[in-house]
Structure formats: C-alpha cells, structure tokens
Amino acid sequence: MSKLYFAYGSNLNRSQMALRSPTAKALGSAYFPNWRLVFRGVADIEEGDEQDLLPVGIWSIEEADEAALDRYEGVSSGLYRKVEINGMLTYRMNHAGYYGPSHHYFRTILDGYRDFGLDTSELYNARDNARFGEQENRIWM
C-alpha cells in the first residue's frame, strides 16, 4: 500500500532515491509553514516561527521503500525517528545541537533542491546558521 513521504535532505536527490528506494515516485514539491531546515551534521527539521518555510519534496512510497528509508535513516539505532507531519511520513533526529554539513552532503541536497525546483535560500540559511551554532558551541564549552 502506498503512502506519502516528504523529504527535506538527501532524499530530495532523485538519483540517490532511485538507488535507495527504487519504487518511490516523485510527486512534486511544497513549502510547509512554521517548520525550518536545520543541520546537525546532517539534515533535520524543527518547528519554526511564522516566517519559516520548509521546502520539501513529496514522494509516493511502498512498504519496501519505507523499510529501506528506515535503514538509511538509522531508525533502529535511534539516529532518527519516524513522524507524521501534515499527514505524511518523514524522519526527525533524536539529537540536538547545530553542526554544519560536509561539502559533499550539502551538494547532494542542493542537487535535490534543483531536482524538485525548490528555492535554495532556506538551504543556504540552514547551513550558515549551523556554522554559527558550531562557533557558539566552541565558545561556551
């Protein structure tokens, strides 16, 4: 049975999703108000303010795709947990703190933003905010 899944990080990248979840079908993109993208080394989301918009890609996935995504997201190890937002499946990290992504990981997500025709400004903001958070963490430790 199909279900809706929304991606906000590397699962936006159609090439990667074709390898990871070959029966997933890209349906389109959306912007969710009051949510924002953050980086904790890898992409995560958190509730935001009125001005925040979360760019997402929406996929139709099958049971096997969901199982593959669970493995990729590290659900069994506790890295991410499955949640439902706006009636769709997605994943959220079980950790806090802000840490910038690697260059390669960021480029993978950037390609995904382009795959879905998403505005990249929120992606760059999230990266820059994570770098600022890293600096604050170093100052206070």
Buried (B, 14 or more C-beta within 10 A) or exposed (E): EEBBBBBBBBBBBBEBBEEBBEEBEBBEBBEBEEBBBBBBBBBBBBEBEEEBBBBBBBBBBBEEBBEBBBEBBBBEEEBBEBEEBEEBBBBBBBEEEBBBBEEEBBEBBBBBBEBBEBEEEBBEBBBEBBBEBBEEEEEEE
